Amino acid sequence: MSIIVHQFPCLSDNYGYLVHDPASGETACIDTPDADEYLRQAKMQGWRITQIWNTHWHPDHAGGNAAIKAATGCTIVAPAEVERISTIDRVVSHGDTVSLGDVAAQVIDVSGHTNGHIAYFLASEGKAFVGDSLFALGCGRMFEGEPAQFWDSLSRLKALPADTTIYCAHEYTASNAKFALHADPGNDALMDYAREIDARRAAGEWTVPFPLSRELETNPFLRADDPEMQARWGGDAPFETFAAIRAAKDNF
């Protein structure tokens, strides 16, 4: 039986994720923005939290670690930077593998938003949990990293199978769509996507998760290596085009 992903909103615009493996009975929290809500949701599902998989150190991603560990005795798996705000039982970095029962997840370096940010790719399930590195029609702010570093990170996500389902941490899609239309006018696939987003949000529906394939066509940050985007935004190298687009989004 495949894993089960239970998604729920928490804080102001975060999504929480509980990933459950029915075969082993194990359950992992993907980040911990709100400890009380994670514990409540796990109880509602009848699941026992056995692990936490953090993507990066920000409090809205690792702030609930201590409370959830105290309540459940779970194991905290995280990049070293999480030690800024939480103890860690197992430090992981790019190329490592973590497991939920017999289901393996590859750890991918997606630094740029923070310098130690990681994602978890479950190849057998076709799912990736990317924290704040990639959003629907957007990417994270570059708080700690450099453009070339962040572009390399996004390139690693671009290289995943196109049918991968992406689970990001925030519902930013409507605002991201407004900037994307500014950054990449005339992209028919993007215009269709933006209309769909408006309709879904008006109906109170979530826009996350989303297929990587659609982002490859429409996300301006993933299209920084496209000649049309380079001509529009400048830059001899994709990371320079990415830097220009990211700077524009920061001031949009």
C-alpha positions as CSV (number, residue, x, y, z in Angstrom):
1,M,0.0,0.0,0.0
2,S,1.3,3.5,-0.9
3,I,2.0,6.1,1.7
4,I,-0.8,8.5,2.7
5,V,-0.2,12.2,2.8
6,H,-2.5,14.1,5.1
7,Q,-2.4,17.9,4.4
8,F,-3.9,20.6,6.6
9,P,-3.6,24.4,6.9
10,C,-2.0,25.9,9.9
11,L,-0.7,29.3,11.1
12,S,-1.7,32.0,8.6
13,D,-0.7,30.4,5.3
14,N,1.4,27.3,6.1
15,Y,0.5,23.8,5.1
16,G,1.2,21.0,7.4
17,Y,1.9,17.5,6.2
18,L,1.7,14.1,8.0
19,V,3.1,11.3,5.8
20,H,1.9,7.9,6.9
21,D,3.1,4.4,5.9
22,P,0.3,1.9,6.6
23,A,2.6,-1.1,6.3
24,S,4.9,0.0,9.1
25,G,2.5,2.3,11.0
26,E,5.2,5.0,10.9
27,T,4.2,8.7,10.5
28,A,6.5,11.6,9.7
29,C,5.8,15.3,10.2
30,I,7.1,17.3,7.3
31,D,8.3,20.4,9.2
32,T,6.5,21.5,12.4
33,P,5.1,25.0,12.1
34,D,2.4,24.4,14.7
35,A,3.0,21.6,17.2
36,D,-0.5,21.6,18.7
37,E,-2.2,21.3,15.3
38,Y,0.2,18.5,14.2
39,L,-0.6,16.5,17.3
40,R,-4.3,17.2,17.0
41,Q,-4.3,16.1,13.3
42,A,-2.3,12.9,14.1
43,K,-4.7,12.0,16.8
44,M,-7.7,12.6,14.5
45,Q,-6.1,10.2,11.9
46,G,-5.3,7.6,14.6
47,W,-1.6,7.8,13.7
48,R,1.5,7.8,15.9
49,I,4.1,10.3,15.0
50,T,7.5,8.6,14.8
51,Q,9.7,11.0,12.9
52,I,10.1,14.7,12.0
53,W,11.7,15.6,8.7
54,N,12.7,19.3,8.7
55,T,13.5,21.1,5.5
56,H,15.2,24.2,7.1
57,W,15.6,26.1,10.3
58,H,13.0,28.8,10.2
59,P,10.6,28.8,13.1
60,D,7.6,28.3,10.9
61,H,9.2,25.0,9.8
62,A,11.0,23.7,12.9
63,G,9.5,25.7,15.8
64,G,7.3,22.8,16.9
65,N,10.0,20.2,17.1
66,A,10.6,20.2,20.8
67,A,6.9,20.0,21.7
68,I,6.2,17.2,19.3
69,K,9.2,15.2,20.4
70,A,8.2,15.7,24.1
71,A,4.7,14.4,23.3
72,T,5.7,11.5,21.1
73,G,9.4,10.6,21.6
74,C,9.8,10.8,17.8
75,T,13.2,11.1,16.0
76,I,14.1,14.5,14.5
77,V,15.8,14.3,11.1
78,A,17.0,17.6,9.8
79,P,19.8,19.6,8.1
80,A,22.5,20.9,10.5
81,E,21.2,24.4,10.4
82,V,18.1,23.4,12.4
83,E,20.4,23.1,15.4
84,R,19.9,26.9,15.7
85,I,16.5,26.3,17.2
86,S,16.2,22.6,17.9
87,T,18.0,19.5,18.9
88,I,18.5,17.0,16.1
89,D,18.7,13.2,16.3
90,R,20.0,12.7,12.8
91,V,21.7,15.3,10.7
92,V,21.2,14.8,6.9
93,S,22.5,16.5,3.8
94,H,22.5,16.1,0.0
95,G,22.7,12.5,-1.1
96,D,21.5,11.0,2.1
97,T,18.5,8.7,2.3
98,V,15.8,8.6,5.0
99,S,13.1,6.0,5.3
100,L,9.5,5.7,6.5
101,G,9.1,2.0,6.9
102,D,10.3,0.6,3.6
103,V,9.7,3.8,1.7
104,A,12.9,5.7,1.0
105,A,13.3,9.5,0.5
106,Q,16.3,11.1,-1.2
107,V,17.7,14.2,0.5
108,I,18.3,17.0,-2.0
109,D,20.2,20.2,-1.5
110,V,17.9,23.1,-2.4
111,S,19.8,25.8,-0.6
112,G,19.2,29.5,-1.4
113,H,16.3,30.5,0.8
114,T,18.5,29.3,3.6
115,N,22.0,27.9,3.2
116,G,21.2,24.5,4.5
117,H,17.7,24.0,3.0
118,I,16.9,20.5,1.9
119,A,14.0,18.7,0.1
120,Y,12.8,15.1,0.4
121,F,12.1,13.2,-2.8
122,L,10.2,9.9,-2.5
123,A,10.9,8.4,-5.9
124,S,8.7,5.4,-5.5
125,E,5.8,7.6,-4.6
126,G,6.5,10.4,-7.1
127,K,6.3,13.0,-4.4
128,A,8.7,15.7,-3.3
129,F,8.4,17.9,-0.1
130,V,10.3,21.1,-0.9
131,G,9.6,23.5,2.0
132,D,10.2,27.0,0.9
133,S,12.6,26.4,-2.0
134,L,9.9,26.1,-4.7
135,F,6.3,27.3,-4.7
136,A,3.6,27.1,-7.3
137,L,4.6,29.9,-9.8
138,G,7.3,31.0,-7.4
139,C,10.3,30.3,-5.2
140,G,11.5,31.3,-1.8
141,R,13.1,34.6,-0.9
142,M,16.8,34.5,-1.0
143,F,17.4,35.2,2.7
144,E,20.9,33.6,3.0
145,G,22.0,32.2,-0.4
146,E,23.4,33.5,-3.7
147,P,21.7,33.5,-7.1
148,A,24.0,30.8,-8.6
149,Q,23.5,28.6,-5.6
150,F,19.7,29.0,-5.7
151,W,19.6,28.4,-9.4
152,D,21.6,25.2,-9.0
153,S,19.1,24.1,-6.3
154,L,16.1,24.8,-8.6
155,S,17.9,23.0,-11.4
156,R,18.0,19.9,-9.2
157,L,14.3,20.1,-8.8
158,K,13.8,20.7,-12.5
159,A,15.6,17.4,-13.1
160,L,13.1,15.3,-11.2
161,P,10.6,13.3,-13.2
162,A,8.1,15.7,-14.7
163,D,5.2,13.8,-13.2
164,T,6.5,14.4,-9.7
165,T,3.9,15.9,-7.3
166,I,5.4,18.9,-5.4
167,Y,4.3,19.7,-1.9
168,C,5.4,23.2,-0.8
169,A,4.9,24.8,2.6
170,H,2.7,27.9,1.8
171,E,-0.4,29.0,-0.1
172,Y,1.3,31.9,-2.0
173,T,0.0,30.9,-5.4
174,A,-2.4,33.7,-6.2
175,S,0.1,36.4,-5.4
176,N,2.8,34.5,-7.3
177,A,0.5,34.3,-10.3
178,K,0.2,38.1,-10.5
179,F,4.0,38.4,-10.6
180,A,4.4,35.5,-13.0
181,L,2.1,37.2,-15.5
182,H,4.2,40.3,-15.3
183,A,7.5,38.4,-15.6
184,D,6.4,36.2,-18.5
185,P,3.6,37.9,-20.5
186,G,2.3,36.0,-23.5
187,N,2.8,32.6,-22.0
188,D,-0.5,30.9,-22.9
189,A,0.0,28.0,-20.4
190,L,0.6,30.5,-17.6
191,M,-2.5,32.5,-18.5
192,D,-4.6,29.4,-18.4
193,Y,-3.0,28.4,-15.1
194,A,-3.6,31.9,-13.6
195,R,-7.3,31.7,-14.5
196,E,-7.6,28.3,-12.9
197,I,-5.9,29.6,-9.7
198,D,-8.3,32.5,-9.4
199,A,-11.3,30.1,-9.7
200,R,-9.9,27.6,-7.2
201,R,-9.1,30.3,-4.7
202,A,-12.5,31.9,-5.1
203,A,-14.0,28.5,-4.4
204,G,-11.9,28.2,-1.2
205,E,-9.8,25.4,-2.7
206,W,-6.1,24.8,-2.2
207,T,-3.6,25.1,-5.1
208,V,-1.0,22.8,-3.4
209,P,0.2,20.2,-4.2
210,F,0.9,20.7,-7.9
211,P,2.6,18.8,-10.7
212,L,6.2,19.7,-11.6
213,S,5.4,19.5,-15.3
214,R,3.1,22.5,-15.1
215,E,5.7,24.5,-13.2
216,L,8.3,23.7,-15.9
217,E,6.0,25.5,-18.4
218,T,4.8,28.4,-16.3
219,N,7.0,29.2,-13.3
220,P,9.2,32.1,-14.3
221,F,12.0,31.1,-11.8
222,L,12.3,27.7,-13.4
223,R,12.3,29.2,-16.9
224,A,15.4,31.4,-16.3
225,D,17.3,29.2,-18.7
226,D,14.7,29.8,-21.5
227,P,16.1,32.1,-24.3
228,E,12.9,34.2,-24.3
229,M,13.2,34.8,-20.5
230,Q,16.9,35.6,-20.9
231,A,16.2,38.1,-23.6
232,R,13.5,39.7,-21.6
233,W,15.3,39.8,-18.2
234,G,19.0,39.9,-19.3
235,G,21.9,37.8,-18.1
236,D,24.4,35.7,-20.0
237,A,23.9,32.8,-17.7
238,P,20.6,31.4,-16.3
239,F,21.6,32.3,-12.7
240,E,21.9,35.9,-13.8
241,T,18.5,35.8,-15.3
242,F,17.2,34.1,-12.2
243,A,18.8,36.9,-10.1
244,A,17.0,39.6,-12.1
245,I,13.6,37.9,-11.8
246,R,14.1,37.3,-8.1
247,A,15.1,40.9,-7.5
248,A,12.0,42.1,-9.4
249,K,9.7,39.8,-7.4
250,D,11.2,41.2,-4.1
251,N,10.1,44.6,-5.2
252,F,6.9,43.8,-7.0
